Amino acid sequence: MNISEALEIVGQTNPGMVRSHNEDSISFDAQSGLIVLADGMGGYNAGEVASGIAVSVLSSEVKHRLENDEPNNIDTETGEEVGAALLRANVIKANLSIFNAAQSQPQYAGMGTTIVSGLFYDNRVVVAHVGDSRMYRLRGEVFETVTRDHSLLQEQIDSGIISKEMARLSKNKNLVTRAVGIEAGVEPEVHVHDVQVGDIYLFCSDGLNDMVEDDDIGETLKMLQGNLSLAATQLIEQANDNGGRDNVSVILVKVKGSFAAQTGWWAKLKSWFKN
């Protein structure tokens, strides 16, 4: 099954109940299996500029490279698979684009963005993220966070200073320790995960998980997994019903079939014609 048939993808973004404009940006493409979600930060409209640059760079650059290369091939420069190398390199490229724009235009000084991006291929997903935008997975009855926040709060949890229960009440929720565009260089965290038929993946900005408990997010997905559009709408409504203090964005990906990479003479023939 090709990737566009194997994946069902829906996405929604909403300004929330407090903010006058939306600084989140999202992009998803079933043909390439690429998901990108960014949550911008900065005064005036600088946050939406930063998130827009990040999503634009990743979407255009990754799709362009995949026209002539397979994500499960080995990247000659890095030695890792093309899919992982692509996400890593283009988060770094987006970082520099945002940083340079902020340096050259005073109204954008200090702008930045979080990012979580996924590329589905060969029955796997490679995830690259910076900051506290997340990817969750629902597999059967088990709903869990796959990414780990780059935030002061997460560091405090990891070091045992506070418990997860105490973290829910913390005022430090939005203090990220890593972001795209703030400094000239950034190191995205990149991991590859096996995918199973029936899995549902949730990519979201912190406007969702700051407003809605993980258990409630999981229950909503379990209940509405047969209707992804309704599930996305319901998650955003829950965030807004609970105060909607931030923009909220969700992208849901349901794995409907196997999408193992083609191998053997047919794949070689196709790649020969591409070149």
FENZI-V528804 format. One record per residue. N is the residue number from 1. SS is DSSP state (hx for helix, st for strand, lp for the rest). OMEGA is omega in radians with two decimals (NA if undefined). D_CENTER is the distance of its C-alpha to the mean C-alpha in Angstrom with 2 decimals. Layout:
N	SS	OMEGA	D_CENTER
N	SS	OMEGA	D_CENTER
This chain:
1	lp	3.12	24.05
2	lp	-2.96	21.94
3	hx	-3.08	18.18
4	hx	3.07	18.45
5	hx	-3.05	20.95
6	hx	-3.06	19.21
7	st	2.93	15.97
8	st	-3.05	16.03
9	st	3.00	13.06
10	st	3.11	13.27
11	st	3.08	11.46
12	st	3.04	13.10
13	st	-3.00	13.08
14	st	-3.11	16.11
15	lp	-3.08	17.83
16	lp	-3.02	19.06
17	lp	-3.02	22.71
18	lp	-3.06	23.33
19	lp	-3.12	21.57
20	lp	3.10	23.41
21	lp	-3.01	20.53
22	lp	3.13	16.80
23	lp	3.03	14.87
24	st	3.00	11.38
25	st	3.13	10.40
26	st	3.04	8.54
27	st	3.06	9.40
28	st	-3.04	9.85
29	st	-3.09	12.80
30	lp	-3.13	14.60
31	lp	-3.12	17.06
32	lp	-3.09	14.90
33	lp	-3.05	12.30
34	st	3.10	9.50
35	st	3.07	6.25
36	st	3.10	4.92
37	st	-3.12	4.49
38	st	-3.12	6.96
39	st	-3.02	9.66
40	st	3.10	12.88
41	st	-3.14	15.98
42	lp	-3.09	19.56
43	lp	3.13	22.80
44	lp	3.14	23.84
45	lp	-3.06	21.29
46	hx	3.14	19.95
47	hx	-3.14	16.58
48	hx	3.03	15.89
49	hx	-3.13	17.33
50	hx	-3.13	15.01
51	hx	3.11	11.75
52	hx	3.09	13.57
53	hx	-3.10	14.56
54	hx	-3.11	11.20
55	hx	-3.14	9.89
56	hx	-3.13	13.44
57	hx	-3.11	13.88
58	hx	-3.08	11.01
59	hx	-3.05	11.88
60	hx	-3.05	15.57
61	hx	-3.11	15.97
62	hx	-3.14	14.12
63	hx	3.14	15.84
64	hx	-3.13	19.06
65	hx	-3.09	19.18
66	hx	3.04	18.59
67	lp	-3.07	21.61
68	lp	-3.11	23.79
69	lp	3.10	22.18
70	lp	-3.06	20.83
71	lp	-3.13	17.62
72	lp	2.99	19.78
73	lp	3.11	22.43
74	st	3.10	23.00
75	lp	-3.03	22.22
76	lp	-3.10	25.66
77	lp	-3.02	24.68
78	lp	-3.10	22.41
79	lp	3.07	23.65
80	lp	-3.14	20.24
81	st	-3.10	18.93
82	hx	-3.11	18.04
83	hx	3.14	14.52
84	hx	-3.14	13.71
85	hx	-3.14	15.92
86	hx	-3.13	14.35
87	hx	-3.13	10.81
88	hx	-3.06	12.68
89	hx	-3.05	15.27
90	hx	2.91	13.34
91	hx	3.10	11.24
92	hx	3.11	14.84
93	hx	3.11	16.27
94	hx	3.12	14.14
95	hx	-3.10	15.14
96	hx	3.11	18.74
97	hx	-3.14	18.71
98	hx	-3.13	17.67
99	hx	-3.13	20.10
100	hx	3.11	22.87
101	hx	-3.14	22.53
102	hx	3.13	22.80
103	hx	-3.01	25.79
104	hx	-3.10	27.59
105	lp	-3.02	27.21
106	hx	-3.10	28.39
107	hx	-3.13	26.72
108	hx	-3.09	23.27
109	lp	3.09	24.34
110	lp	-3.13	21.91
111	lp	3.11	18.87
112	st	-3.13	15.42
113	st	2.88	11.79
114	st	3.05	8.97
115	st	2.90	5.72
116	st	-3.10	2.54
117	st	3.13	3.47
118	st	3.05	5.86
119	st	-3.11	9.51
120	st	3.08	12.00
121	st	3.02	15.59
122	lp	3.13	18.81
123	lp	3.07	17.94
124	st	2.96	15.11
125	st	3.00	11.37
126	st	-3.08	10.45
127	st	3.03	7.34
128	st	3.12	7.30
129	st	3.04	6.51
130	st	3.11	9.08
131	lp	-3.01	10.32
132	lp	2.92	9.87
133	lp	-2.89	6.60
134	st	2.85	6.30
135	st	3.04	6.24
136	st	3.05	9.85
137	st	2.95	12.32
138	st	3.11	15.59
139	st	-3.03	18.20
140	lp	3.12	21.64
141	lp	-3.04	22.39
142	st	3.09	20.06
143	st	-3.08	16.96
144	st	3.04	15.18
145	st	3.12	12.34
146	lp	3.11	11.04
147	lp	3.10	9.44
148	lp	-3.08	12.03
149	lp	2.92	11.91
150	lp	-3.05	13.47
151	st	3.09	15.90
152	hx	-3.12	19.65
153	hx	3.13	19.60
154	hx	3.10	17.90
155	hx	3.11	20.48
156	hx	3.09	23.20
157	hx	-3.10	22.25
158	hx	-3.09	22.15
159	lp	3.10	25.51
160	lp	3.14	27.07
161	lp	3.09	27.92
162	lp	3.10	26.55
163	lp	3.08	25.69
164	hx	3.13	22.62
165	hx	3.10	25.00
166	hx	-3.11	26.07
167	hx	3.14	22.53
168	lp	-3.08	22.15
169	lp	-3.05	24.96
170	lp	3.06	24.04
171	lp	-3.09	24.09
172	lp	-3.03	21.82
173	lp	-2.96	18.55
174	lp	3.13	17.08
175	lp	3.14	18.36
176	st	3.13	15.62
177	lp	3.12	17.16
178	lp	3.11	14.82
179	lp	-3.11	13.28
180	st	3.03	12.92
181	lp	-3.08	16.28
182	lp	3.12	18.52
183	lp	-3.07	20.37
184	lp	3.13	21.36
185	lp	3.07	19.44
186	lp	3.10	16.29
187	lp	3.08	15.33
188	lp	3.03	11.72
189	st	-3.04	11.58
190	st	3.11	11.32
191	st	3.09	12.33
192	st	-3.11	13.43
193	st	3.04	14.04
194	st	-3.11	16.65
195	lp	3.07	16.04
196	lp	3.07	18.87
197	lp	-3.09	20.13
198	lp	3.08	19.57
199	lp	2.94	16.25
200	st	3.13	13.85
201	st	3.12	10.13
202	st	2.99	8.59
203	st	-3.09	5.11
204	st	2.97	6.78
205	lp	-3.06	8.22
206	hx	3.02	11.23
207	hx	3.05	13.52
208	hx	-2.99	13.21
209	hx	3.00	13.78
210	lp	-3.06	16.26
211	lp	-3.05	18.27
212	lp	3.11	18.10
213	lp	3.11	19.01
214	hx	-3.14	16.93
215	hx	-3.14	20.08
216	hx	3.06	20.22
217	hx	-3.14	16.65
218	hx	-3.14	17.60
219	hx	3.10	20.97
220	hx	3.13	19.70
221	hx	3.11	17.58
222	hx	-3.07	20.63
223	hx	-3.01	22.94
224	hx	-3.07	21.17
225	lp	3.08	19.52
226	lp	-3.13	22.09
227	lp	-3.03	20.91
228	hx	-3.14	17.17
229	hx	3.11	17.94
230	hx	3.12	20.10
231	hx	3.13	17.65
232	hx	3.12	15.07
233	hx	-3.10	18.09
234	hx	3.14	19.42
235	hx	3.12	16.41
236	hx	3.10	16.49
237	hx	3.11	20.28
238	hx	3.12	20.24
239	hx	-3.13	18.33
240	hx	3.10	20.82
241	hx	-3.13	23.75
242	lp	3.09	23.07
243	lp	3.09	23.30
244	lp	-3.03	20.19
245	lp	-3.09	20.46
246	lp	2.95	17.16
247	lp	-3.14	15.10
248	st	-3.13	12.97
249	st	3.09	10.17
250	st	2.94	9.21
251	st	3.14	8.25
252	st	3.13	10.44
253	st	3.09	11.30
254	st	-3.13	14.84
255	st	-3.05	16.49
256	lp	-3.13	19.98
257	lp	3.12	21.56
258	lp	3.07	21.70
259	lp	3.10	20.38
260	lp	-3.13	22.12
261	lp	3.07	22.68
262	lp	3.12	26.10
263	lp	3.09	28.55
264	lp	-2.97	32.20
265	hx	-3.10	34.39
266	hx	3.11	32.51
267	hx	3.12	29.26
268	hx	3.13	31.47
269	hx	3.14	33.32
270	hx	-3.12	30.23
271	hx	3.10	28.97
272	hx	3.12	32.53
273	hx	3.11	32.63
274	hx	-3.11	29.31
275	lp	NA	30.89
